[in-house]
Amino acid sequence: MARQKQWFDKRLLKGILFALFFPVILPYVLIVFILYLLHRTTLYFLIWLLWLPKGKDVLLVYSDSPIWHDYMTSEILPLVQKRAVVLNWSERSKWPRWWTFSVQVFHSFAGEEEFNPLVILFRPLRRARVFRFWSAFKAWKNGYTEPVEKIRQNLIDAL
């Protein structure tokens, strides 16, 4: 019974602390969320204004990994080469500064996980479509090629 009371007391204390700090934290959370939306919206507008009129509607990111390099350069790159901004993750130390537009787009749209290799397709007044190959190439490494081919086919259909 004492253990149950201790558990209840801890839960009650956490609830009280949450209730006290929530009004303090909420404005900061809202500001961060609004800044995130503003950043993302600005990137979309700049992509639509700067890249799309030049025929660049794809961001391709890959690396020199022995698992996918040959496939990406022989099967995916030819599909998008004329319309893509290409970044090689293995050469990121040679990339222009972080504030370069293409690098900023990569960091904003790729996320923190499964970002290499990937293809991001931008269309006017629509959300970007992200094609992540990382987990499919994990299966490829084990001899299961269907997921990679499925993503490739989805990319072809979207293009």
C-alpha positions in Angstrom: 0.0 0.0 0.0 2.9 2.4 0.8 4.3 1.7 -2.6 1.1 2.7 -4.3 0.9 5.9 -2.3 4.5 6.7 -3.2 3.7 6.2 -6.9 0.6 8.4 -6.5 2.6 11.1 -4.8 5.2 11.1 -7.6 2.5 11.3 -10.2 0.7 14.1 -8.4 4.0 16.0 -8.1 4.7 15.6 -11.8 1.1 16.8 -12.6 1.5 19.9 -10.4 4.9 20.8 -11.9 3.5 20.4 -15.4 0.6 22.6 -14.6 2.9 25.3 -13.2 5.4 25.2 -16.0 3.0 24.7 -18.9 2.0 28.4 -19.2 5.6 29.4 -19.1 6.7 26.9 -21.8 3.7 27.1 -24.1 4.7 30.6 -25.6 8.2 29.3 -26.4 6.8 26.2 -28.0 4.4 28.3 -30.1 7.2 30.6 -31.2 9.4 27.7 -32.2 6.5 26.2 -34.2 5.7 29.4 -35.9 9.3 30.0 -36.8 9.5 26.4 -38.2 6.4 27.0 -40.4 7.8 30.3 -41.6 11.2 28.7 -42.4 9.5 25.8 -44.3 7.1 28.1 -46.2 9.9 30.5 -47.2 11.9 27.5 -48.5 9.0 26.4 -50.6 8.5 29.8 -52.1 12.2 30.2 -52.9 12.2 26.7 -54.5 9.2 27.6 -56.6 10.7 31.0 -57.6 14.4 30.0 -58.0 14.5 26.3 -59.0 11.3 25.5 -60.8 11.6 28.2 -63.5 15.1 26.8 -64.3 13.7 23.3 -64.7 15.2 22.1 -61.4 12.5 20.3 -59.4 14.5 17.5 -57.8 17.0 17.3 -55.1 19.1 14.1 -55.2 21.3 13.1 -52.3 23.5 10.0 -52.4 27.0 9.0 -51.3 29.9 6.8 -52.3 28.6 3.8 -50.3 29.5 0.5 -52.1 26.0 -0.6 -51.3 24.1 1.9 -53.4 26.5 4.2 -55.3 26.5 2.2 -58.5 22.7 1.8 -58.5 22.1 5.5 -57.7 24.4 6.7 -60.5 23.3 4.2 -63.1 19.5 3.9 -62.4 18.3 7.0 -60.5 20.7 9.8 -61.6 19.9 9.4 -65.3 16.2 9.7 -64.5 16.6 13.1 -62.9 20.0 14.4 -64.0 18.7 17.3 -66.1 16.2 18.5 -63.6 18.1 17.8 -60.3 20.3 19.6 -57.9 22.7 16.8 -56.8 24.5 16.6 -53.5 27.0 13.8 -52.7 27.0 13.2 -48.9 30.5 11.7 -49.1 31.7 15.1 -50.3 29.9 17.2 -47.7 33.1 18.6 -46.4 33.5 20.3 -49.9 29.9 21.5 -49.9 29.5 25.3 -49.8 28.7 26.6 -46.4 25.6 25.4 -44.5 23.7 28.5 -45.5 23.9 27.6 -49.2 20.4 27.2 -50.5 20.6 23.6 -51.7 22.2 22.5 -48.4 19.6 24.4 -46.5 16.8 22.6 -48.5 18.5 19.3 -47.9 18.7 19.8 -44.1 15.2 21.1 -43.9 13.4 18.4 -46.0 15.6 15.3 -45.5 15.3 15.1 -41.7 17.6 13.4 -39.3 17.1 9.8 -40.2 17.3 7.8 -43.5 18.4 10.8 -45.4 20.9 9.1 -47.7 20.2 8.2 -50.4 17.0 10.1 -51.2 15.2 12.0 -53.9 13.0 15.0 -53.1 10.5 16.0 -55.8 9.1 19.6 -55.7 6.0 20.6 -57.6 4.4 24.1 -57.8 2.0 24.8 -54.9 2.3 21.2 -53.5 4.1 19.6 -50.7 7.4 18.0 -51.6 7.5 14.2 -52.2 10.4 12.5 -50.5 11.7 9.1 -51.7 13.9 7.5 -49.1 16.1 4.7 -50.3 18.0 3.9 -47.1 15.9 1.1 -45.6 15.2 -0.3 -49.0 19.0 -0.6 -49.6 19.3 -2.3 -46.2 17.1 -5.0 -47.6 19.0 -4.9 -50.9 22.2 -5.7 -49.0 20.5 -8.9 -47.8 19.5 -9.8 -51.4 16.0 -8.5 -51.3 15.8 -6.0 -54.3 12.0 -5.5 -54.5 11.8 -2.5 -52.1 14.4 -0.5 -54.1 12.7 -1.3 -57.3 9.4 -0.3 -55.8 10.7 3.1 -54.7 12.3 3.6 -58.2 9.0 2.8 -59.9 7.1 5.2 -57.6 9.7 7.9 -58.5 9.3 7.2 -62.2 5.5 7.5 -61.8 5.8 10.7 -59.9 8.2 12.3 -62.5 
